[in-house]
Amino acid sequence: MQEKIREVLSGVIDPNTGKDLVSSKALKKVTTEDGKTTVQIELDYPAKTQGPVIEEMVRAKLVEAGIPADVKISQNIIAHEAQRGVKVFDSVRNIIAVSSGKGGVGKSLVTSMLAVTMQRRGFKTAILDADITGPSIPKCFGIHEKAMGSDDGLFPVNTKTGIETMSINELLPDETSPVVWRGPVIAGVIKQFWSDVIWNEVDYMFVDLPPGTGDAPLTVFQSIPLDGIIIVTSPQELVSMIVSKAVEMAKMMNVPVLGLIENYSYVKCPCCGEPFKVYGESHIDEVAAKYDLKVLDKLPLDPQIASLCDRGAIELMGDGLLDNAADAVEAAHRA
């Protein structure tokens, strides 16, 4: 039976490593007790998001081969990272990604505002800026200093209120220098921002994802054990298709979507205070209903917020702008 199982699983290719489960030594153990067979698979990367995917692949292959067996997935990241000489930090308790199906919808702004909101609630927060080619986090917080390091790794740069950050602009000699790198190099940097940065005790880390559903966001999903994702969008009709792609990607990677945030939802008339929908009627509620998701907050197009970002003073923003989204983040943790 064991040899037959090994033969079957040698044909199962892990989409994250490109290797089959036998030659990569992911197949750790096959046991039979009281007529019940159990197959133990051990992954050397965060199994929180990818474990269910691999488990379903293995189970399907075994069923196809007529082998009744239970499948158990575990992870051994520490042993794997120790072999690479990389220190793994387990002090980050909750990790929430902030995503957008396209650029220019204010994803980095929402990431910054969420971190500020949670920090004000008494939680220690951090931001991992995974948008390597379009880093905006240092600008929002007015960070111009460079990250320092030691033999153990890089130290994150703190904002004025103590939010830990790591962004490529904190490493470049000139923050205006373009990052003209190919996908594998960008993926490597994203992984290093997680494993080679000496993150301190963090209650909530927010990961500012690159826009879209390409190689860089995929690297985040596969390399960082995300607890949830928030999708940022804008009111245009095109958004229904773009958001759908982001939601479907999260589902494929087994990461729960905490909800949607609509940016540029309206602008308040300076005379009467009435909301005026610059981009027309919103379609966010229709998309949310389609996927049984919550619309967490609708942010206005606010010149004051834009001014704060330009000045690097987002930490001076008013209260209450993202309270619903912050509640969803806390609720996800309690669940």
N, C-alpha and C positions, 0 to 999 in steps of 0.2 A: 504493500500500500504506500509506504513512504517513498519508494522509488518512483511509483506512478505519479504521486503528488509532485515530486521534484521535477519530473519530466513535464508535467502540465504547467507548473509555475515558471519553468525556464522559458516558456513562451509568453509570459506576462511582462511587458515592458513598463517600467515606472516612467510616466511621462515627465517627471521632474528631473530624473537623472539620465534617462536614455538607456538604462541598463536593465536587464531582466532581473527578477527577484532572486534567482539562484546564484548567478555569477557575482552579483553585487553583495551576496551574503545577507540579504534582507530576510530570507527564509531562515529563521532561527531554530525552530523546533516543530516537529510533528509528533503528537502523542495520541495514543489510543487507550482509553480506559472505559471499562464496562461497555465495550462496543461502540463508544463515541469517539470520533476522531476530531482533534483540534489542531489547527494550523496557526502557528505564531509568526507574525511578520513584524520585524523591528526596523523602523525608519530612522535615518540619521539626520533628519531635518524636522522642523516643526510639524507634527502630525495632527495638530488641532484642526487645520483646514484641509489637509490632503489625506489624512487617515481614512475618512469615509469613502473617498474616491478610490483609493487603492483597495480597500476592503471589498467594495462592490465589484471591482474588476476581478479580484481573486475568487470571490464567491461565484461569479458568473462562469468563470473558466472551469471551476470544480464541478458545478452543476452540469455544464456542457459535457464534461468527461464522465459524468455519472458517479461522482464521488461525493457522498454526503459528509460534510465536515463543517465545524464551527470555525470562524476566522476571527482572530484577535490581532489588533494592531497596537503596537507600542512604539515609543521613540527613545533614542539614546543619543541625544544631541551632545551631551557633555563629553562622552567618549569620542565622538566624531570631532568635536572642536578641539579637544585635547591633542588629538593626532595632528591637527593643523597648527597647533601652537597658539590658538586663539582663545582668549578668556571669554567665558559666557557669563553674562550678568542676568541674574534672576530677580533683581530688585524692582523691576517694572511690573506693576500688578495688573494694569488694564491697558489695552492698546486699541485705540479706535482710529480707523482710517477715514479720511475725508476725501471723497472722490467726486469727479465730474466727468460726464461723457465727452465734453469738449472744453476747450480752453476759453478763458475770458468771462467766466460766470462768477468769479469771486471766491473760488475754492480756497485760496490761501488766506483771504480775508476771513472767511468763516472759520478756518482752522485756528487762526490767531485769536479771534473773538471767543471761540470755545475754550481755548486754553486760558485766556484771561478770566472768563466766567467761572471756570472750575477752580482756578487759583483763588478767586475771591470767595468761593464757598469753603475755603479752608483746605483744599486738596493740593498736594504737591504735583505740579504738572510739567510736561515736557513736550517739545515738538521735534519730530524727526522730519526734516524737509527732504522728501524723496524725489522732488521735482528738480532733478539735477540740471537740466538744460534751461529751466525757467525759475530759479530760486527767488522767492518773494518774501520769505519769512524774516530775514534780517532787515529788510527795508521797512516792514510793518513795525518792527520794534526798535528801529534806529540803532541797529548793531553794526558797528564798523570794525570792531576788534577781531583779531584772528584767534582761532582755537589753538590752544597749546596741547602738548602731549608729553608722554614719558614712555619708558619701555613697555608699560602695561597697556597703553592705548591713548586715545584722544580724550581731552576733557571738554565737555559741552560748554558753550558760552551762555552765561546767565543774562536774562533781561533785567530791567530795573527792578521788577517786582519778584525776581527769583525764578522765573520760568526757564528751564534748561532747554537749550536749542542746539541743533547740529544741522548745518547747511553747507553746501559746497562753497558758497560765497564767504564762509568763515575760514576757508582754506586757500582760496585763490589769492595770489599776490595783489591782483587788482580786481575789485568786485565787478567791474564792467567788462572783464574779459569773457568772451564767449566760450562755452563748453562744447567743443566740436569733437565729440567722442562717438564711437560706434556702440551698439547695444550691449555687447558683452562687457565693455569697460564700465558703462553706466550701471549695469547690473552688479558688477563687483563693488562699486562704490556704495550702492544702496545696502548691500549685505554688510559692508564694513561699518556703515553708520549704525547698524544694529549691534554687531558683534564686537567691534573694535573701539567703541566709544564707552567711556567709563561713566555710565548713567548712575546717578545716585538713587536713593529711595524715591520712587515716583509712583504716585497713585494712578494718574492718568497720563498716558502718552498719546498724543495725536500725531498721526502720520499724514503729512500733506502729499497725497499721491499725484503723480503726473496725470494730466488729462488723458482720456481715452481708455482703450482696453488692450493696449499693446504690450510690448516686451517689458518695459519698466514697471507698470502696475502689476504685471504677472509676477515679476521678481519679488515684489513686496508680499503678494499673497502667498507665495511659496516659501519665502525666507523668514517672515516675521509672523509669530502666532497671534493673529488679529482676533479680538473679541467682538468686533462689530464694525460696521461701516455706515457712514452718513453720506448721502449723495446730494450734491449741490447743483441747482439748475436755475434757469431763468424762464420768464413767461412765454417765450415764443412758441409757436405751434411745432416747430422743428424739434423741440425739446422732447416730445413724447417718444420719438424714435431713439434719440440719444440716451435718455434716461433708461429706456428699456434695455439697451445694450449694457449699461452699467449694472443694472439690477440682475440681468441674466448672468453676467460674469461673476457677480458675488454669489449667486446661487450655485454656479458651477464649481466655485472654489469653497463652498460650504461655509461662507461667512455670513452671519445674520445681518440684514439691513435694518438699522435702527429707525430709519425714516428719511424723509426728504426735506431739504431746506430750499426755498425759492428766494433767490436774490434778485434785486432790481424789480421787485414785485409792484411797486408804485412809488410815486413821489408826492409829497405833501405840498399843497399850494401854500406859498408863504403868506398869502393874505387871509384865506379862510380856513386853512388847515385840512381841507378836503383832499382825500387821496385821488391822484390822477394816474391812470395806468398808461404809462408812456409806451410800453411795448404791446399794448392791446390786452385782450382778455387772457387770463391765465388758463393753462391746461394741466396744471400740476395736480389738481384734485382728481381729474380723470385718470391720470397715470397712477396715482396712489391707490385709487379704488381698484384698478386693474390688477395690481400686485398685492392688494390687501396690506398696504403700508400707510403709515401716518405722515401727514404733512406737519412737520415739527414747528417750523416758523416761516414767516414770510417777511423778508427784510426789505425796507424801502431803499430807494436810490437816494442816499443822503450825502450831500456835499460835506457835511461836518465829519462823517466817517472817512470819506475820501481824503479830507485835509489831514486827519489824524494819521492815516497811513503814509501820506507824503512826508509828514514831519517825523515819522518813526515813533509815534506816540499813541499807538492803538490801545495801550494800557490805560489811557485816560478816557476811554469810551464810557458812555452811560450804562446804567444797569438795566436789566430786563430785556435786552434785545434778543438773547438766545436762551431764555429760561426754559422753554419747552424742550429744546434740544439737550440742554444740560440735564434736565430731569430724565430724559430718555437714556442718557449715558449712565447716570446713577442707577436707574432702574435695571439696566442691562447687567450692571455689576452685581446688584442684589439678587438678580435671578440666577 
